Amino acid sequence: MNIMESKDLLNLILTRRSIRWFKQDLVPDDLLYKILECGLRAPNAGGSEPWYFIVVRKDDVRREIHKLLLEAHRLYATSSLKEPIPKDKVDKWLRRISEGMYYAPVYIAAYADFRRMTHKEQLLDVERTFIIQSVAAAIENMLIAAHSLGIGAVWLGVPLLMRKVFDDIFRPPEGCELQAVIALGYPSETPKSRLGKGINEVVKFI
Ligand SMILES: Cc1cc2nc3c(=O)[nH]c(=O)nc-3n(C[C@H](O)[C@H](O)[C@H](O)COP(=O)(O)O)c2cc1C
């Protein structure tokens, strides 16, 4: 890779933001396949590729998922946190969801595939972690790939609060467990760049 390409990649990583408002234009197949392919090239524990993805584009199913995302965010905002979110903030967030926030032309459900566990009994929880981390790496690859193609995306964890209900829609293979839903589409918002924690706060050099 030459320096120019590597600068581009760094810039993409540094400028990616979660996109929660989408145009309803179709995401072309070639871009969607490229995003998925980037997910499948992620590092994965022991070369096990322990993932399974379900892509939703049908209107009626997207509407159902969007309704569930409202419920899942409601559950998150009202009953999951030790410190509750103030009611006016929750109401505003839920109202925005009803108005179309998170309504995307494509949803990708990312599943961890636990069907081929290979570790000894006493290491199964470590293997579970390996598998979940591999899926997370694939998700991040897809978010960066989407950003590089001008497609916005957000990683949604709240569906894990009601996995069973989401499984009823996605109908994954037996032995697979939902890890996230990614909403994807052309952005209809432009979030400002985000300055998070600094290196001094979260890195120790030895
Ligand atoms: C594991 C995980 C779960 C997340 N779940 C949600 C979610 O359910 N809803 C949501 O709006 N954003 C969700 N996000 C996105 C984060 O809120 C977002 O990445 C974070 O605020 C940083 O903002 P940025 O992605 O724009 O840099 C999730 C991100 C991760 C990594």
The ligand as an ORCA input file, in Angstrom:
! r2SCAN-3c Opt
* xyz 0 1
  C     -21.605     -2.225     21.062
  C     -22.274     -0.969     20.558
  C     -23.632     -0.820     20.712
  C     -24.270      0.334     20.239
  N     -25.629      0.431     20.337
  C     -26.267      1.523     19.888
  C     -27.690      1.604     19.925
  O     -28.362      0.655     20.306
  N     -28.276      2.740     19.493
  C     -27.557      3.797     19.004
  O     -28.149      4.812     18.619
  N     -26.197      3.740     18.922
  C     -25.547      2.634     19.343
  N     -24.182      2.535     19.227
  C     -23.415      3.638     18.613
  C     -22.717      4.482     19.692
  O     -23.675      5.244     20.384
  C     -21.664      5.373     19.027
  O     -20.726      4.582     18.352
  C     -20.942      6.250     20.059
  O     -21.815      7.163     20.663
  C     -19.777      7.017     19.420
  O     -20.243      7.845     18.348
  P     -19.702      7.666     16.855
  O     -19.981      6.250     16.409
  O     -20.466      8.669     16.034
  O     -18.237      7.933     16.852
  C     -23.524      1.386     19.653
  C     -22.135      1.212     19.492
  C     -21.521      0.054     19.908
  C     -20.035     -0.138     19.691
*
